[in-house]
Amino acid sequence: MIRLWHKAAMLLAAALPGTALAQSTQCSVPAALPRPHADLPTPKQPRRVIPIGSYTLALTWSPQYCRGKRAGDDSFQCGQGNRFGFTLHGLWPDGEGKTWPQYCKPVALLPQPVVRKNLCATPSVQLLQHEYAKHGSCMGVTPAAYFARSNALYGRLRFPDMNALSRRSRLTAGQLAQAIARANPGIAANMMRITATRDGWLDEVWLCLDKRLRYRACPAHQGGLTSNAPLKIWRGGR
């Protein structure tokens, strides 16, 4: 079913030139999956239970993440014949100010059916465990409900031609945000933050949402690049 779903998504994207669905371009889940290990709070990442004021939907640009990675925990995302564009990092509850809730309560290891169902969106078993332990535990929902909520947002997003954008000689973070906004009616460029590596390569896109998961303007403290900051997009050697 997963392979058929992605094939249908690719056909739909092909029918609408200039944009693409957020899902993977090629994803095959193996019969045997690794077992995640518990993700627990630490002195640097402590348990913090505070009210939720808003949310962030974080997306990772997979070609940049996989640059030079081909083994270990990253083999499913960065090898095995799979190919990804933007992947779902996670849905993060934010606080009323600059601090956010995290690791609100202990959680069990994710059930295998939940992992299998969500692996083509978030292509790391351990990252799935981490996202629910750190963020989902603060939302008062089951793992299945947490991932259903984040995947519903992720699955509706469309993206511009990232290959064409990557070939621009003077691309800026603001231009990428504007291109994503144009592909998604109802989302404006100021409702997202673009992050990059230290040497200016696209890393992630963060979309800002209110308590009801409606897109909203990002707060000033959210961070990210300024709109006129130069940006490069790694396209995986293509």
Buried (B, 14 or more C-beta within 10 A) or exposed (E): EBEEEBEEBBEEBEEEEEBBBBBBBBBEBEEEEEEBEEBEBEEEEEBBEBEBBBBBBBBBBBBBBBEEEEEEEBBBBBEBEBBBBBBBBBBBBBBEEEEBBBBBEEBEBBEEEBBBBBBBBBBBBBBBBBBBBBBBBBBEBBBBEBBBBBBEBBBEBBBBBBEEBBEEEEBBBBBBBBBBBBBBEEBBBBBBBBBBEEEEBBBBBBBBBEEEBEBBEBBEEBEBBEBEEEBBBBBBEE
